[in-house]
Every structure is written in structure tokens, then in C-alpha cells.
Amino acid sequence: MRFLPFLVWGVACGSDDKDDPAESSDSAPHTDSASPTDSGDSGDSGDSGDSGDSGDSGDSGSVPCTQGLEVRLNGEDVDDTVQLGQSPAHADSVTVRLELHNPCDDDLRFLGHPDEWVTGTGFSLETLPPVRLSPGETDSIALAFSPGSEGEAVGAFSLPYDQPGSPFEVVLQGTAGAPLTLVLSGEGRRVSTTHDYGDTWSTDTWDTLEGHTNALQRGACSGAGAFVTVGGNDSSRWWTSLDGDSWDAHVLAGSAIGDCVYGDGRFVAFGGSLFASSDGITWTVTPLDWVPDHLRAMTSGTDAAGTHRFVAVGDNGRVAATLDGAAWDSDGNPISDSLNDVAFGDGSGGPVFVAVGDNGLVATSPDGVAWTEQVVGGTRDFSSVVFGEERFLVGDGAAQYSSLDGYSWSLVGASPVHPLAQLGQMWFGASGAALFRSDDGGVTWTVLREDDGGPGYSAASFATDDSP
């Protein structure tokens, strides 16, 4: 969660008495305090237009407001509890936005310090309202729940202000669901599955230590309730699982499948052909003209214009994009060197695709078609890039670099870990056959499992929200 700096806020002890609506209404009758020596006629004459009454009718701000702040959620009045929803344990936060309305005839000022408004583990402010609301003005405030360990969480939100009814108080509730399953895959049908973020491994096997065989898994993806790994050598092969532990093998004649991705309601994969599927099991195969540049990785995302694309990258700077998995909508070599991986994320400058490759190559594109390239970290051969926590993280097995927008990069530090997956504040990666997790954005890594002498990893995939 990003810290939201706020330099100045109203405080109760600093409020001027004249701004208190109760004081304002009391001050109006003071105009009736005429001197006893004044003519009674003048007082009587005021009865027809009563100076005190006239002052009351002319001072709309003096009308007391019985409830100085109205709060709604999704158009409904908020009662005593706000449900922030459910997210898997230690996964991404969930947010609700409360609408704040000032129905009174005076300005409404929020009081105290925002750090004191929310209590309870996992609950926080995502955005802040303005310092004050003018009469009739409406604004909003966002509350977030960052799930911890599995179970129910309870907090409180207390919002003080300088009108009747202050403070606005509600109970906050959120649910941390079961952890998401993570599958890591690689050469020799290497599959390692964890249902608790690496504390234990329910599956941790491989078939062979031989390199380029039909047991080679080149990519992994998940969606529609299934995990899919793809690969092969002299044929198109893929493996599917509902839980990450029990797998079914599938094969078609053709060349190896290089990678797969789930997006826009479908799986898309590539080899010598394009593959598209709704369930990851049965695929529609579109034969393509052979292209000598070997594609190696794929991702998908929606650009700022609202167009969703699947983007694949590979040798000799090849980049190919498809809208539906039935044909390449663009295919060429816009980059000067070979690319090994690609990721999509909504960075600080907007949605972008980031591809990484040999000799420090980092290429960035807002739409997957037009690219800008640069060299980061000298002659490093970057093997992986992952987006999470509002930034990109790349690695080459010796050092890692990060970027908030995909264009400006900074060194995180030396590390042998190749980042492969991210969830919440957790990053997962591998070095050879050893597995690691970082809870601080890649600055430090904890060993989840030592190198067991088996084959290494090339891909990882978390279960999606609609997966087990």
C-alpha cells in the first residue's frame, strides 16, 4: 500500500468558534439585545418585521443541521458496518470507496490526523477526502483491506468533523480466504506445487534430467479453473491440472509450444501455429507460415485505448501480437536484439508491455506494437520480468532492476534469483533448482527449498480468482 502524504488537516482544537454551527445559530438572537432606554415602539415596530426573526430568516447558515455528514456506499446509506470483501490470504488488497456528502449550509471540515481514522490489522486509507466540503458538496474516500492469514478481520473507521453527528463511525470487516495455489514448472517435466506460499510442497517432481525432450515445459499459465503448462520438442505438448497436483498429458503433431497466457476469457499459445482455447484442454489450432525467429514468451494486457492484445517475443527482436489467438495482427522484428521474456502492467505512467533480453536489452511499449528500447545494467542477459506491487522487476541471475513505469530503471541489488511470479507483497523466483520468496520487493530473498539436484524452472503461475 502506498503511503498517502497529507501535510495539513483540520484539528478540533484549531477550529474557530465562529465556524461551529451551534455557535453560529446562538449568535443570531444577540441582535435582539436592544438597550432598555430604546423606545418600546421601535421594538413593537420590529414585531411586524421582527429584527430577531428577520435576522434568523436571512441567515441560512444559522439553521442547525442535525446530521452534518451523509455517507453512502454504492449509492446506499452506510449503516454500522462496511464490508470490504474477500481476497486470498496475503494476496492483493481490496478497496471500497465511500461517498461523503455535506447536506448542511456551512462548510464541513474533517478533523484530526488521517493515521488515527482507521484501526485494525490489514485496514488502511487508500485515498483521502479534501480538507473541507462546501455546502452541498460531495467527495469520496477509499478504504483498503490487505488480507493477512486466512480468516475474518475486523477494524473500525472513525471520521471526525466539525458538524453535528461527528464522528462518523463504522465497523470494518474483511475476509482473507485460502491461499492461492502456485505452480512452478520447467525442464524434464519439473513441477513444484505449493498451497501455502512455499511453506510446504504438495508436488515436487520431475521426469528426466535430459534437456530438450518432449518432457520440456517451456511456459505456464492459469485461468478458467485450470493450470496449463506447455512445451514439447518434436511435437506440440501441454499438460492440464485442476489442482496443481494431478495432471493430464495432451499431444498434437507439430512443433513445440513456446508459451501460453490466459486473458480476455481465453487461453492463447504459440508454436509453429497459434492455439486458442476456452478451457486449456481443447484447442483451436491455426497453422501459420513458418518464421525463423523463435518466439519464447507471451503475455497479455489492455492498453490505454482499451484494446486487449496477446503479445509474444523472441529471438532477433521478433515481436508478434494477436487480438484473438487466430492470427497475428502484427508480426515483425522491431527490436535490435533477442528477447527472452515479456510482462504487462499498469505502471505509474499507464499500462505498458515490457520485454527483456540479451545484452541488457529492455524494450517498452504502450500497445505491444510500437516499442522503445534501451540498455539497462550493461551487458546482462535478462531472462525474466514480472509486474507486481505497481512496478516491474527484472533479473538475470546476478542482479535485479526495478521500474515504476517501464522506462526508468534502478538497481535493486545483486541476487542469483530469477523472478517468476508475484502476489500481494510476495515475490517468488528460482535459481537453478532452488526456490525463493521475497517479501520486500526483491531486496532480500528467503530460501523456500534448497537445490535438490533436479532440473531448473522456467515458468510459474498462480491460480486465478476462478481457479481452485
FENQUIKA-V978617 format. One record per backbone hydrogen bond with DSSP energy under -0.5 kcal/mol. NH is the residue of the N-H (numbers start at 0). CO is the residue of the C=O. E is the energy in kcal/mol with one decimal. If there is no record, write none. Layout:
# FENQUIKA-V978617
nh = <NH NH>
co = <CO CO>
e = <E E>
This chain:
# FENQUIKA-V978617
nh = <4 9 13 14 18 19 20 23 24 25 26 27 28 29 30 31 32 33 37 42 43 44 45 46 47 47 48 49 53 54 55 56 57 58 58 59 61 62 65 67 69 71 72 75 77 81 82 83 83 86 88 89 90 93 95 97 97 98 99 99 100 101 102 107 108 109 110 111 115 116 117 118 122 123 125 126 132 135 136 138 140 142 143 144 145 146 150 152 154 155 156 157 158 159 161 165 167 168 169 170 171 172 173 174 175 176 176 181 182 183 184 185 186 188 188 189 189 190 191 192 193 198 201 202 204 206 207 212 215 216 216 217 217 218 220 222 225 226 227 228 229 230 231 235 236 236 237 238 239 240 241 246 247 249 251 255 256 257 257 258 260 262 265 266 267 268 269 270 273 274 275 276 282 283 284 285 285 286 287 294 295 296 298 300 302 302 305 307 308 309 310 310 311 312 313 314 316 317 318 319 320 321 328 328 329 331 334 338 339 340 342 344 346 346 347 349 351 352 353 354 355 356 357 358 359 360 361 362 363 364 371 373 375 379 381 381 382 383 385 387 390 391 392 393 394 395 396 397 399 400 401 402 408 409 411 412 414 417 418 419 420 422 424 425 426 427 428 429 430 433 434 435 436 437 442 445 447 448 456 457 458 460 462 466 467>
co = <2 109 10 11 15 16 161 19 20 21 22 23 24 26 27 28 29 31 34 38 39 40 41 43 43 44 44 45 49 50 51 52 53 54 55 57 58 59 63 163 100 98 75 72 70 170 80 81 172 174 176 147 87 144 142 95 140 71 97 138 69 136 100 132 106 130 159 9 112 113 113 155 119 143 141 141 107 101 133 99 97 95 123 93 121 144 175 173 171 118 169 116 167 157 108 162 158 166 156 79 154 81 152 84 150 86 174 193 460 191 458 189 455 185 214 185 186 204 183 202 181 195 192 192 190 187 187 210 212 185 214 215 229 229 227 225 222 240 220 238 218 236 215 251 230 234 249 228 247 226 245 244 239 237 235 232 230 255 269 269 267 265 262 276 260 274 258 272 285 268 283 266 280 275 282 273 283 284 271 292 312 312 310 308 300 306 302 305 300 321 298 308 319 296 317 293 313 314 331 311 329 309 320 326 320 318 316 313 355 355 353 351 344 349 403 346 344 364 342 362 340 360 337 378 379 357 373 354 371 352 363 361 359 376 356 379 394 394 392 390 387 402 385 400 383 398 416 398 412 393 409 391 406 401 399 399 397 429 416 427 427 425 89 422 437 420 435 417 433 430 448 428 445 426 439 436 434 434 431 184 184 182 180 463 241>
e = <-0.8 -0.8 -1.1 -1.3 -1.7 -1.6 -0.5 -2.4 -2.0 -1.6 -1.6 -0.7 -0.5 -1.0 -1.7 -2.4 -1.2 -2.6 -2.1 -1.4 -3.1 -4.3 -1.1 -2.2 -0.8 -0.5 -0.8 -1.6 -3.9 -2.1 -1.9 -2.8 -1.7 -0.9 -0.6 -0.9 -1.6 -1.2 -0.6 -2.9 -2.8 -2.1 -3.0 -1.8 -2.5 -3.0 -0.5 -0.6 -3.2 -2.0 -1.4 -0.9 -2.3 -2.2 -2.4 -0.5 -3.0 -3.1 -0.5 -3.3 -2.6 -2.3 -0.7 -3.0 -0.5 -2.4 -2.3 -0.8 -2.5 -1.4 -0.6 -2.4 -1.7 -2.0 -2.9 -1.4 -2.9 -2.2 -2.6 -2.6 -2.0 -2.7 -3.0 -2.7 -3.1 -0.7 -2.7 -2.9 -2.7 -2.1 -2.5 -2.9 -3.1 -0.6 -1.8 -1.4 -2.5 -0.5 -2.1 -2.7 -2.3 -2.2 -2.1 -2.3 -3.0 -2.3 -0.7 -2.5 -2.3 -2.6 -2.5 -1.5 -1.0 -0.7 -2.2 -0.5 -1.3 -2.6 -2.5 -2.8 -2.2 -0.9 -1.7 -1.2 -2.3 -3.8 -1.2 -1.6 -1.7 -1.3 -0.5 -0.6 -2.7 -1.7 -2.7 -2.3 -1.8 -3.2 -2.9 -2.3 -2.3 -2.6 -2.5 -2.3 -1.7 -0.7 -1.8 -2.6 -2.3 -1.9 -0.5 -0.5 -2.6 -2.3 -2.5 -0.7 -2.2 -0.5 -2.8 -0.7 -2.0 -2.7 -1.5 -3.5 -2.4 -2.2 -1.4 -2.5 -2.4 -2.8 -1.7 -2.2 -0.5 -3.4 -0.6 -3.0 -0.5 -0.6 -1.1 -0.5 -3.5 -1.7 -2.2 -1.9 -0.5 -2.4 -2.1 -0.5 -2.5 -2.8 -2.7 -0.5 -3.3 -2.3 -1.8 -2.7 -0.8 -1.5 -2.5 -2.7 -2.7 -2.4 -2.7 -0.5 -1.6 -1.9 -1.5 -2.2 -3.0 -1.6 -2.4 -2.2 -1.2 -1.5 -2.5 -1.6 -2.6 -3.4 -2.9 -3.0 -2.3 -2.2 -1.8 -0.5 -5.3 -1.3 -2.5 -3.1 -3.1 -2.5 -2.7 -2.0 -2.9 -0.5 -2.1 -0.9 -2.0 -1.4 -2.2 -2.8 -1.5 -3.1 -2.7 -2.7 -1.7 -1.4 -0.6 -0.5 -2.1 -1.8 -2.6 -1.8 -0.5 -2.3 -2.8 -1.3 -1.9 -3.0 -0.7 -3.2 -1.9 -2.7 -0.6 -2.9 -2.6 -3.0 -1.8 -1.8 -2.2 -1.9 -2.2 -2.7 -2.2 -2.7 -0.7 -3.3 -2.9 -1.5 -1.0 -2.6 -2.0 -2.5 -2.6 -2.3 -0.5>
